[in-house]
Amino acid sequence: MTALITICATAAVPLAGIWYMGSSPVTGALCSLMVCFVVYWAIDVARYRSIKGSNPGPAWTTPFGMGALVAMVLDPIPFWNRQASYSRRGFSVNAMLGRFMVFVTDGDLCNHIFTNVKDYVLFAHPNARWLFGSENLIYMEQAQHKDFRSMLMPGVYSKEALACYLSCQERACREHLQRLVGAGEVDARLRLRLMNAEASQESFVGPYLSASQKEQLTEDLLTFTLGFLSFPVAIPGSGLWKAIRARHRIRSMLTPIAQTAKQNMAQGDSPRCVMDFWAKEVVSRRKVGSDGNDDSADAVSNPDMASTVLDFFFASQDATTSAVVWALHLLTTSTNGDAVLGKMRDAVGASLPAEQRPSLLDVVAPGSYIYTCALECLRARPPVPMVPHLTRHEVVLDGKVKLPAGSMVIPSISIAAENEKHAGIFDPDAGAKDGQFNTTLVFGAGQHKCPGRMYALQLLAVFMAVVARDMMFDRRLTEVSNDSTYLPTLVPADNWYTFDRFRA
């Protein structure tokens, strides 16, 4: 059918022009363009219908999937919920940006896509290549990606490094939460985003930033984030254009810091942040004879280090802000929220004198009750809703639908969470018995499993420990408090809280 329509289009366009040429060349040209648009829309629809077959999804699509794109950008939560409503067999289909699209809601199928690098490549977001850059870690292929991560992971997330970050995280959480005491009712998401900004700045590059640079970085990171909520049009004045400019400013700030960190580590200084721990690893593998000023002698260049730390900032600003506000949400809206909070207070020794409390390092260690609560929050409310991929070549998905090369396949972590064993329940004890969801989906899987997951989990655990130890809080519930919004991670639709100091 597509071939027939193409033949008709080839003939129809010049005929339309000739038909109207006698009255006006402009009219003929406009008619030709209109006929071209209609015919190629018909081709696009015919192609969609042919691939869709009997698979669940809307029967018809708008021209080149633009209607789906507009609906997704303007009101993402209802759009994806409607798409999920088609998913009778763990997936549904649609079209977007001229691509055939599959929305996957089955957990096992999501994990298959994450781990199958032979058939699928990470796409992330329509704006991602503009914002992250085509040379970014998330777009590296298997061998290059493995080599790059081997330089990143050992030092940056060692026990020594995590202990260093913990002190930054605890100080930021404690100081920002104390500022909320006596402040009246506040929007916790906005205030906790500032908390996460300080925690990540101090943990990642803190010793190298001046006060003005910290302020500029916070502002640029917000602009960068809003680029993911913008239409994929990078024209001057657009949200995406502003985000791209913010990315360049951030990279310009972080690149010389990477060089300074390498120099400091080469002369034997103690590491104080992510950039230092990573620089120490890079310097330890430096080519013999390098004087430390030749960036090409290092396995990871200063601009690449800057770009990767920018990735960390992006994730820590939004995904971790989402995680901490969902933690408060679950503690205030779940039927057993008070009981869980009581056990958390016991775990941190909230009623004990300060000198008798267990160390925070022990309180948030893997296997502790606080750490288990953090895992349960992520299972119950995953911050990252989905991770789009593209097919590398023609793929048969789950033996049911044949996808052409370049199709968009979107594993939905948030919808998969609604379909898993303990959906709708916040119970750290029960959730801990079935940790499969956290290990396979919340942070992704395969070669692109989130490299910052240990930092993020520790920050969430530290936040929950400080809240249990130091704070009392109350939430004003509204008619939308149990709804979600997309910013671009999932967060509660409202977050109105009042804070006070905990009194045993």
N, C-alpha and C positions, 0 to 999 in steps of 0.2 A: 504493500500500500504506500509506503514512504517513497519508493521509487516512482510510482505513478504520480504522486502529488508533486514531486520534484520536476518531472517532465512537464506537468501542467503549469507549474510556476515559471519555468523557463519560457514557455510560450505566452503565458498570460501577461507578464510584465511588459514586454514590448508591444503586444496588441493593445493593452490599455493605453499606453502612451500614444499610439497611432490613432486610436479612437478619439482621443481628446485633443490631438495636435491641431486639428482644424480650428478650434475655438481659442485655445491659449496654450502656449508651451508650458507655462507654469501649472495650469490645470492638469495637463498631461503628465508632468513630472510628479505632481502630488498624487494623481491617480495611480501611477506606477508604484510609488512608494507604499501607498495604502494596499494595493493588491499584493505587493511583495510581503508586507507585514502579515496580512491575513493568511497568505499561502504558507509562509514559513511558520506561522503559529500553528496552522493545520498540520504541518510536518512534525512540529514539536509535540503536539497532542497525540498524533498518530504513533509517534515513537514511544511516548509515555504509555499509551494504552497497550501497545505491543509488548513492552517489557513487563508492565504491571500484570497482565493476564488476570488470573483470579485471586491474586494476592490482596490482602486487606489494605485499603487506602482510599482516598477520594477518587471518584470516577473520572473527574476532569481536572485539569490544571489551568492556571492563567498563563498568558504568554510568557514562555521561557522561565516559568517558575517565579516571576517577579512578584506575583500576588502573595505567595508564601513568604518570600523575603520581607516584603513590606509588613505583613501581619506579624511575622516573627520579631522584627525590630521594634514595631510600635507597641506590641503587647505580648511579650514572649510567653508568659505563663499560660494564658488561655490557649495560645497557638499550640504549644507542646502538649498540653492536656488534651486538646481535641485530637492531635495526632496520635497520642497514646490510646485514645478511646477506640481506634481502629485495630489495635494490636491484639488480635484473637489468638495468634500462634507465636507470640513472643516478638513480633516485629510488624511494622506497617510501612507503606511506601507513599511517596509523594514526589514532587519535583521542585527544585530550588536552584536559582542561578544557572538555569540551563542544564542542570545535572539531574539524573535520576537519583532519588534519595531513599534510603532505608533507615527507619528509626527503630532501633533495637531496644527491647524492654525486658528481655530474658537475661538473667544474671550469667548463666553459663555461656550463652551466645555472646554476651558482652565481653566476657573473659577471653573467649576464642578470638575475637577481633583484636583485642589488646595484644595478645601474644603471637598472633600469626603475621609476622613481618614479611613473610613471603608473598602474601596476597594483599595486605593492607599497609598504607603509609599514613602517618599522622597528618591531618589537615588542620586541626585545632579550631580555626575560626576563619570566616571569610576575610577578616582584616589582619589575620595573624602575621602573614609574610610582610606586610607593610610595617607592622609594629615591632615584631621581633627581629626581622631581617632573615633573608634566605639562608644565611650561614649559621643560624642559631642552632643550639644543641638539639632542639626538638625536631629539626629537619635533617640532622646527620644520619647517614646510613649506618648499617650494622657495625662494620669494622671500625670506622672512624668514631662512631658513637661510643663503642666499647672502650677504645683507647682514651677518649676524652674523659669519660666517667672514671676510668682507672686513675686518672690524675686528680680527680675531684673528691671521690668518696673517702679514701682511707684517712686522710688527715682532717678533712672538714667535719666529719661526723665520728671522730674517735671519742673515747670516754673523756679525754682531757678537753677536747673542743666543746663537747656538750656541757660539761661542767662550767666552762667559761661562759657559754651563752646563757646558762641557767641564772647566773648572777645578774646579767643584764635583763633577762626576762622577769625575774622576781622583782627587781627594783622598779621596772616600768609598770608592772601590774600593781604593786603596792602603792606607788606614788599616785598613779592615775585614779585608782579606786578611792584612795583617801580624799582626793579632790572632789569626789562626788558626794561626800558626806556633807550634809547641810546645804547642798546645791538645789534642793527641791527636786521636782520631777524633771528627768532628763531623757533625751533620746539616747539610749545606751549604745546603739550602733555607731552613731557619730563620735561619741566620746571614746568608745573602745577602739575605734579605728585609729584615733590619735595615739592610744596606748600601744597598739600594735606597730604603728609607725616608729615610735621611739624605741620599742624593743628590737625591731628589725634593724634600724639604723645603728644602734649601739652594738648589736650582735654581728652585723655584717661588715661595717666600715667605721663604726663610731669614733675610734680614736683619731681618725683622719679628717673628720668633718668639723668645720666651724659652725657657730650658731646660725649664721646666715645661710650656709650651705644646707644645713638640716631643714631650715624653713623652705628653701627653694626646692629641695628634693621632695619634701612632702607635697608641695603644690604641683610639681611636675608629675609625680606618680599618680596623683588624682586625675590630672589631664590625660595621662597615658591610659589609665584604666577606662576613662569615658570613651576612648577611641574604640573600645570593644562594644560599645552600645550605639555606635554611629553607623550610618549607611556606608557601604564600601565604596565611597567616592572621595578620593584624595585631592580635592580642589581647594585653593586658598580660602580660608575662613571656615571650612567644614570641621566637624569634630574630629574626623580622622586625620586631617591635615595638621590640626593643632597637636594631636597625640603624637604624630610622627616627629614634629619639631621638639616636643617634650622628650621623646626618646633620644634624640641627638644631644640635647642638653645634658641628660642624665649620663649618657655614655662619655661625653666630654668631661664630666665631673669625675667619673669613676676610673677612667683610663689612667690618668697620672697617679691615682691612688694605688692601682695595681703595681705600677713601676716602683713607687716608694715602698710598698709592702715587700716586694722582692729584694730591694736593697737592704731593708731592715732585717729580713730573715737571713740574707746572705752574710751579714755581719754578726749574726748570732743573737739577735734580740728575741725576747719571748713573744709568742703570738698572743694577740688580744682580741681577734675578731675573725670572721670567716675569711676575709681577704688575706689576713696573715697566715692562717692555717693552710690555705690553699697555696699561697706563695711559698711557704716553707716546703711543701711537697714538690712544687715546680722547681725550686732552687736545688733541692736534693737530687733531681734528675737532670740538672743543667749540663750541657755539653762541656767537656773538658776544655779549659783554656778561655772560657767566656769571662769577661770582666764584669758581667752583670748589667751593662748598659746596652748590650745588643739584644733587643727583644727577639730577633729571629733565632737566637741561640736557644730559646726556651721552647718546650713542647707546647705550651699554651701562651699565646700572645697577650699583651695587656688589653687590647680591644676585646678579645674573646673573653677574658676574665671579666671585663666590665659588662659585657652583654649578658653573661651568665648570672652575675650578681644582680643585674636588673631583673632577670627572670625570677630570682629569689624574692626580690622586693615586691614584684607584682603578685606572686602567690601569697606572700606573707601579709600583704595589705588586705587582700580581699578574701581569700580562702580562709585564713585564720581569723579574720574579723567575723566572717560567717560562722565559723566553728564556735567562737566564744559567745556570740549572741544566741546561737541555738542551744548552747549549754544552759544559759540562764532561762531560755524559753522552756526547755525540758524540765528543769528543776521547779518552775513555777506553774506549769500546766499539767504535768503528768500526775496521775492519781497517787503514785508512790514517790513523788518528788521530794516531799518533806522527809520521808524515811531515808531516802538516798542521801539527802543533804546532812541528815543527822549522822549517818555512818561516815560521811566525808569529814565531818567535824571531829569525830572520834579518831579517824585515821591521822589527822594533822595535829591532834592534841590541842584543839582550840580552847578547851577549858583548863588546860594546864598552864602553869607559869612558863614564861618564854624559855627559861633555861632547862626545863624538863621536856620540852617538845622534841620529837624526832627531827632529824635534819631534813631539809627540803629535798636534798638529793635522794634520800631514801624514800621519802613520801611519794615522789613522782617517778620512781624507778619502774621499769617494766615489771609487771606482775603485781604491783601494789594496787590497793583499792582505788586510789585516785587515778592511776594510769588506766585501770579497767573502766572507770567511769568515762574517761576521755575517749577511749575506744568505742564505748557504747553510744556516746553522743554522735560520733562520726558515723556509726552504723545506722542510728535512727534518723539522722538528718545529714546526709552527705553534703558538704558545701559546694562541690563542683558537680553541676547537674549532668554534664555530658562531655564527650571528647570526640569530635568528628574525625573521621578517617576517609581516605579515598582508596578505591580499588586500583591496584597496580596494573591489572589486566582483567580479562573476563573471569569472573568468579561465580561459582554456584554457592549461594549462601544457604547453609543448613539443608542442602539437598532440595530446596524448594523454589528458589528464585534465581534466575540467571542474570547476573549484573554485568553490564559492559564496563570496559576499562574507564576509569575516571568517575565512576558512580560515587556518591557521597553516602557513607555508612556511619551512622551516629549511635554508638552505644550510650544509652541513657542510664547513668548511675543512679540518679534520683528516682526514676520510675522503677528500676530494678529493685531498689530498696523497698519500695511499696509492695513488691511482690514476693519478698523473701520471707523466711520462716518466722521471724519475730517482728514483722511489720506492724507499726502502730503501737508498739510496746517499748517503754523505756525501763529496762531492768538490767543493770550492770551484771548481776549474777547470771541471769539466763543468757544474755548476749555473749558473755565471756566463754560460755560452753560451746558456742558456735562462732568462732572467729573467722570463718571462711570468707565472709563478705568483706571484712576489713582487709584481709590479706590479698584478695583478688580484685577488688573493684574500687574502693574508696580512693586509693592513691594510684589507680591504674595498675597495669601488670606488664610483664615483658620488659623489653629494653627501655621503654619510656616510663617505667614506674617512677613516680615523683622522687627526684633525688633529695628533696628537702623534707621528706616525710618525718624523719626523726626530729628535726627542728620543730616542725609544726605540731607533732604529737606532744613534744615536751612543753612547748608554749601553752597548749591547751591544758595540759595537766598542771602546769605551774599556775595558770590563771584560776583553775578550779580549786587548787589547794589554797591560794591566797584568799579567794572568796570565802571558802569554808572556814579559814582560820580567822579572818579579820572582819568580815562584812555580814550585815543583815540587809536584806533587800525585799522590796515589795513591788509588784507590777500592777499597773492599771490595765485591765483587759478590755478590749473593745471588740466590735463585731468582726474585725479583720485580723485580730491577733493570731489566729491559727492559720491564716493564709500566708503565702510566700510571695516574695517579689524578687526580681532578677537584677543584680547590680555589679558585675555580671555573674557573680556567684549567687546562690540562693540564700536569702535572709528572711526572717519574719517580716510581715508587712508593717508592723509597728513594734516599737521597743520602748515603751514608756515605763521607767523605773524610778523608784526612790531608794536611796542607799543610806545606811547608818552603820556605825561601828558595832561589831558583834560584842555582846555582853553575856558572859557565861551564866 
